[in-house]
């Protein structure tokens, strides 16, 4: 096989949080659940709040195939298969009127009924109303996947309450072994476009496939085996399809660029992005995250690049020397995962901090995908570029905590060289190519059982990329003989249907609305480390600790269980943040000192003095390695070089009193000037200062996953100030795109802010009214929530390792609460 150093494959991830729902009755094989309240919404007439509808999500004990009316729900399931959801609704006493029910959302093509059919319920004065009904939905098809049902109850006063439940259809075929077949009845087709084909992707809208050719083309393959050149990148390698936009991303060999074209106009112009490297390199693989960013591995330079296609700004994430990163994917945890062939490791990048964590695997991993079971699946024993040992082939399963769950070797031929992985969604099988043995194989995710199939050309074929095509056949790139083979995949046992093409990821039919209340807060007294906690940060390190500062001079840690411990003392500890290497940086106001320590080990602790009389507030570390600190009293930015301990200052507008600070989507340093009604930018490469007006008393500033800057406005600097609260959205040119001022309490004083990634929400504290609030980044809708007792003076905010909201309460506590999680593909 030739040029295996330059071969790549598509890995498209569809992550879905699944909840299985069903009837409370035992006749359908479900275990009944306990109905619990799921939030309150205020009645517009001032009466007591109504209890929200409560869906009855349950766990099914033996899979949906245990239903009395059919053995296996996969593809076209048995007619009449039903799923049931219990709904319960309650109303307040003292309200006279009726409650009506509406089933206002079910999957397309499904039929539904209420059982019993709920009649309007009349409330008498002084009595409460409640009713439990059952929704029965019958699918027209029963393909594996998540299906959303929504019901609304309307009360006499016009209040609407809505609840959503997701029905997940699984298949018992996951536990079945495909029948042994010595061949998949392969047909081999010569390629158009040159030699050394690499990777292949399925394009459902066009009903065709695209493949890359190492000598410099992207070509299109029809399901009848005819192919043609459609575009000419420099040297096409790995292909990734964005199913939302139809954009095809092309990684390239020995170039400094990546390129794109549209699947609806494949012969049209290419868009080129210049990688932040000097000289030729190998952009090995790419992956797409839900925030719109694209991630690339650089094999030659041992780095990962993050691209914001809107701003065309790259972020470089350096890896260990000789890591040789291979394929890359998005895990079920929302983070980016990749292989490191040179170091026998799998790496994880936290997408909110760019922090890299690595985990050892037995031998030379190459391909990585995120399976529908929630695990990462990795091909091991690759001989790619001579790095690995081709004699030992394995498939690894790893959890998103980095734990190696399985190391499957049985059934894989000697000298197989496992190459690219691809899951056939809904069958429980992952396919992989064996580049040296000339075979393709399946591994059953539930048991690790491997079945191998020999290609017609055997060991001379050199199979690399593979996918399931629009015709439900397996398509395999044969790199060494310049052909592409297509074969019929094994037929599952009776009742399981025939595996179809991999579905195109799409948003579910319904997305949740943000609830009017949050669950119960938990509070943890900070007395062990002093009073008046200020700010809090989550480094996303392996020890899962968060760190916070206190006004009487401590830096402390807290676990998700609320266990608090001191780390070090520091005069009036104030701002605290984490850099991309998971180092914690904290500021001491009274002694103008910056300290840092590794989040994982908490030692050694470094200490750096700043110019005397500096009233330092917040800090951030930029790509030049320097730490930028806002100095409110002297209206300046202090620049600290941690290597030399040297400092310099950049004056801002007199009286500007800079406060919050961040790294913007453009990679530069941005900060809020509370006293000057401005935000400022320091261009990292030149140290040039630019300032932008129009922001009313800005306090916090955050770089959003949407590529914009988000700024809290109307800072009071103290509780009770009457400044008008608002949230600003601005671009990297400093221009205000939106000023959201509706939905705030008077004197709210928005203070600190943090994005909950993959939810579409920014969360912020309101110190003036002791509330927390969220703003929908797409619509600007603000919803406020009270804290535990309403007088805590919340300051700092972050999202913890448990995905909950964590805040500092200046009265002497740390508090946490669970926040809404959207359905897959949704942003609240």
Beta strands, then each sheet from edge to edge (+ up, - down):
strand 1: 40-41
strand 2: 50-55
strand 3: 82-90
strand 4: 97-105
strand 5: 111-115
strand 6: 121-123
strand 7: 130-138
strand 8: 145-154
strand 9: 160-169
strand 10: 187-190
strand 11: 197-203
strand 12: 208-213
strand 13: 217-221
strand 14: 227-231
strand 15: 236-242
strand 16: 247-252
strand 17: 257-262
strand 18: 271-274
strand 19: 283-288
strand 20: 293-298
strand 21: 303-308
strand 22: 313-318
strand 23: 325-330
strand 24: 336-340
strand 25: 345-349
strand 26: 356-360
strand 27: 368-370
strand 28: 376-380
strand 29: 394-398
strand 30: 404-408
strand 31: 418-424
strand 32: 429-434
strand 33: 439-444
strand 34: 450-454
strand 35: 463-468
strand 36: 473-478
strand 37: 483-488
strand 38: 522-525
strand 39: 533-538
strand 40: 546-550
strand 41: 554-558
strand 42: 564-569
strand 43: 573-578
strand 44: 583-588
strand 45: 593-598
strand 46: 606-609
strand 47: 616-621
strand 48: 627-631
strand 49: 636-640
strand 50: 647-651
strand 51: 658-663
strand 52: 669-673
strand 53: 678-683
strand 54: 688-693
strand 55: 701-703
strand 56: 709-713
strand 57: 726-730
strand 58: 736-740
strand 59: 750-756
strand 60: 761-766
strand 61: 771-776
strand 62: 782-786
strand 63: 794-799
strand 64: 805-809
strand 65: 813-817
sheet 1: 1+ 2- 3+ 7- 5+
sheet 2: 6+ 4- 8+ 9-
sheet 3: 10+ 37- 36+ 35-
sheet 4: 11+ 12- 13+ 14-
sheet 5: 15+ 16- 17+ 18-
sheet 6: 19+ 20- 21+ 22-
sheet 7: 23+ 24- 25+ 26-
sheet 8: 27+ 28- 29+ 30-
sheet 9: 31+ 32- 33+ 34-
sheet 10: 38+ 65- 64+ 63-
sheet 11: 39+ 40- 41+ 42-
sheet 12: 43+ 44- 45+ 46-
sheet 13: 47+ 48- 49+ 50-
sheet 14: 51+ 52- 53+ 54-
sheet 15: 55+ 56- 57+ 58-
sheet 16: 59+ 60- 61+ 62-
end
